Amino acid sequence: MTFSHNKNLTRIGIYLPFLILVLLSCQSEAPKEAMKPIFATAPNDDSLKLPEGFDAVVVVDTLGRGRHLTIRDNGDIYVHLRSATAEGNSIVALRDTSGDGKADVTGNFAPFAGTGIEIYNNHLYFATRSRIYRTSLGNDLVPSGPIDTIAILEGGDGGHSEKTFTFDGSGNMYVNVGSLSNACEEPLRTAASRGPDPCIELEKRGGIWKFDAKTPMQVQTMEMRYATGIRNAVAINWDPASNRLYALQHGRDDLHRYWPDRFTEEQNVEIPAEEFLQVNQGDDFGWPYCYYDPQQKQKFLNPEYGGDGKSIGRCESAKLPLVGFPGHWAPNDVIFYQGSMFPEKYRHGAFIAFHGSWNRLGHDQGGFKIMFVPMKDGQVIGDYEVFADGFTGLNTVKAPGEAKYRPCGLAEGPDGSLYILDSVKGRLWRIVHAPAA
């Protein structure tokens, strides 16, 4: 027995150097595998104009009227449509099994057309104009479990009715409840209409409401109102880096058309701003009494409440935005970049999808692009810039219906790529960055 034991030790001694080399080789390869993106880099789709070093691939085309999307950690994509598929469903599930960045497995479910859709605690949440639902996610691409109602909301019967939402890290859900009107005017959308004071819409609309993320059948009440004075914030998101809530307000329309004696046609083109807001509990951003002029960086009284383009009045106390974008661009989604695929300048910054304007009278319409706002610790640290353009297929657009594509939804993939969803045909792009050799 002793002889056999020593013989085995001798054999181990002979092979030990080779074993060490194999182990060292495995250790050196592991980090490379860990850094590989889930999807392979895809060839460029040159219909988009992107910064140097970025490429795009069409993940899927012609889904329908795409609005928002969300992505699982395994790369599965869920797209919410504004109109139902041929099967009568409004959520499309996508999977790439080949690694080329394009979806080759699809499914659809849930006859609930709308805009907002998010994944939270392994559940898929999605909204109609009056309710937010959720269903559990399992191993299958298409969930098959029950669909529960989480929140019952006001404002599903007209006006700005899309119920977008987001979650913090503590089990709370924040929901945009947009206004019925342009500026609380009576009668609606009529020249020289006056606004009631106080605006009774603010009791149920024109703000952000806070709900528990998992309790079923919650009914919206005044006590749940988190912030007010926000006309319509289709773009809403929680920034995990700064642990704060952000939203972008659609500014009011028709300053010149309804009040030509107080505002010029040229003013109507650029004001009021589309406002990038940092939202805390109890904040009041001034709607419908106030609008924000991005050139003067000041909030002024709306004409429905006696304003003439110069009067500030009660708007002195309304909370100001972080950024005022040009008027009528229609911000419809915002995400805060958390990945490492893109260069460092993009880390924790905000990507914003502008759906494109209609209210610039006979002038060229604006928006129809993805903008980037550099941020650090939740604060803006530089000027905004164009990240992706070329969606319309035209040099100038006189009406939104002329645009070939209109960016509406954004999501970050698990590998740090950026997804952009179009609302005209339902094209979905994936944007990747390839470092210089």
Secondary structure, 3 states (H helix, E strand, C coil): CHHHHHHHHHHHHHHHHHHHHHHHHHHHHHHHHHHCCCCCCCCCCCCCECCCCEEEEEEECCCCCEEEEEECCCCCEEEEECCCCCCCCCEEEEECCCCCCCCCEEEEECCCCCCCEEEECCEEEEECCCEEEEEECCCCCCCCCCCEEEEECCCCCCCCCCCCEEECCCCEEEEEECCCCCCCCECCCCCCCECCCCCHHHHCCCEEEEEECCCCCEECCHHHEEEECCCCCCEEEEECCCCEEEEEECCCCCHHHHCCCCCCHHHHHHCCCEEEEEECCCCECCCCCEEEECCCCEEEECHHHCCCCCCCHHHHHCCCCCEEECCCCCEEEEEECCCCCCCHHHCCCEEEEECCCCCCCCCCCCCCEEEEECEECCEECCCCEEEEECCCCCCCCCCHHHCCCCEEEEEECCCCCEEEEECCCCCEEEEEECCCC
